[in-house]
Amino acid sequence: MPKLQGFEFWSRTLGGARHVVAPMVDQSELAWRLLSRRHGAQLCYTPMLHAQVFVRDANYRKENLYCEVCPEDRPLIVQFCANDPEVFVQAALLAQDYCDAIDLNLGCPQMIAKRGHYGAFLQEEWDLLQSMILLAHEKLSVPVTCKIRVFPEIDKTVRYAQMLEKAGCQLLTVHGRTKEQKGPLSGAASWEHIRAVRKAVAIPVFANGNIRCLQDVERCIQDTGVQGVMSAAPDWPVNQVVSPVLGVRWPEGCPRLSSPSPRVAPQGLPSLLPAEGNLHNPALFEGRSPAVWELAEEYLDIVRQHPCPLSCVRAHLFKLWHHTLQVHQQLREELARVKTLEGIAAVSQALKLRCQEDMSRQEEGARPTGDLPFFHWICQPCVRPGKSTKESSGGRSKRALEEEEGSTDGLSKNKQKKQLRNPNKTFDPSLKPKYAKCDQCGNPKLSCAQGNRCVFNLCRGCCKKRAFKETADCPGHGLLFKTKLEKSLTWKGTQPGLQEPQQTGPGGFSEIVGSALA
């Protein structure tokens, strides 16, 4: 079957998806994707996967994709971060049979992306990006998509999108913020940039940013002309979020809260779409906010059928029960301490009972306390304070307070604790050991005594594979394949009656030696 492209790919393969659950590191695993699909999500992304690790580590592939195959989990897009065309295509070839498209992450603005040289920090390297998309479009049997951030200039953003389209990108997700807009500096996303991109390209476009309620989804589609809406970061700081309860303006078109129900919120509550909105309320795309325990119990049932790391389960329960855990803080500590799935389920059940007790003691006509639009047992987004809110309240950052309370050498509290445990520990970067990198995989050659004397200039793992393949010796790593083979042949020469074993290794090794290295 020929590879579908552009709008044909979006309408036929993706089913014309409009509501999208974004890629979330360690949070959009199979169980959560299935829960989201049950409650209105039409398309899901895997967590961002590191292409180089995906290529070289079979366990990483197994844990993050191969063991998460499920017929219900389609359509599905696998997202990679990469900065090398060959590595990106190798990873995509290993993943293409398990998904409907491969996405290149060009939108991550975090410091880890800057250090790793991927995500939004590749947006100025157009030649590299063009070669990556061109090669992937040529080699893969599934379409290639991209998720980008905008430039401050609209015309440059448009040219950027057109370059990706020309290279072979079949669907573009545009986050209407620059790479500098993150955390408390996020501010508003520019729908004007997104609208300009949509008009300039002939492929489907998903919008990302400024989604506060379900009406915003439709408004965004109408204003920008995009095919779908996705949000991959907590939108709108609290001083910009629209809610009379939070003391700020309400968005035009979103229904006001008149008499909040203790059980279910009315449709259209202003909220954040995934990631953060989806994490706090997976039923968001259905236009409802149910009791937390309903979704928590449903998620735990899915996890029993499709197991995932306990850390993922715990993180999801912390998000779902976020507001209740501010009230019943002793159970917060218990949730952090338990080490089994059934233990987490027991804490969730205890939280449900506490909420039901709170509901039974609630007086008629009572309203939520604090800044919450609904009572704490209702699924609702967690809105972070904006920068201007902190400044107006005279608040100071945790880092600033730590520096004031810290010692004269400027160490953080965490580093001071480490120094107390080990007085000889130093945090001077100039005193840290410098390790040379492996020429093949890029990992550090950890042992100077061995790695720096390697005849191939590789780490031990890569050296072992190459020495076996070429039947060579590496004294630096203590690998003596050639020497042992010569000794074996010499010994067999002194035993005329000995039958020759079948040669299976690439350099003449026996089956036993080969299996030992497998």
Salt bridges, closest charged atoms under 4 A:
GLU8 OE2 - ARG12 NH1 2.66
GLU29 OE1 - HIS316 NE2 3.02
GLU68 OE1 - ARG33 NH2 3.50
ASP73 OD2 - ARG33 NH2 2.70
ASP73 OD1 - ARG37 NE 2.96
ASP100 OD2 - ARG74 NE 2.87
GLU124 OE1 - LYS156 NZ 3.20
GLU125 OE2 - HIS117 NE2 2.76
GLU180 OE2 - LYS179 NZ 3.22
ASP216 OD2 - ARG212 NE 3.06
ASP216 OD1 - ARG219 NH1 2.06
GLU218 OE1 - ARG18 NH2 2.74
ASP235 OD1 - ARG177 NH1 2.84
GLU276 OE1 - HIS280 NE2 3.44
GLU276 OE2 - LYS319 NZ 3.25
GLU286 OE1 - HIS39 ND1 2.86
GLU286 OE1 - ARG288 NE 2.90
GLU297 OE2 - LYS352 NZ 3.21
GLU298 OE2 - ARG38 NH1 3.27
GLU298 OE1 - HIS39 NE2 2.85
ASP301 OD1 - ARG304 NH1 2.85
GLU334 OE1 - ARG337 NH2 2.80
GLU342 OE2 - ARG304 NE 3.31
ASP358 OD2 - HIS328 NE2 2.96
ASP358 OD1 - ARG361 NH2 2.78
ASP358 OD2 - HIS376 NE2 3.14
GLU404 OE1 - ARG396 NH2 2.73
GLU405 OE1 - LYS413 NZ 2.97
GLU470 OE2 - ARG466 NE 3.03
GLU500 OE1 - LYS492 NZ 3.79
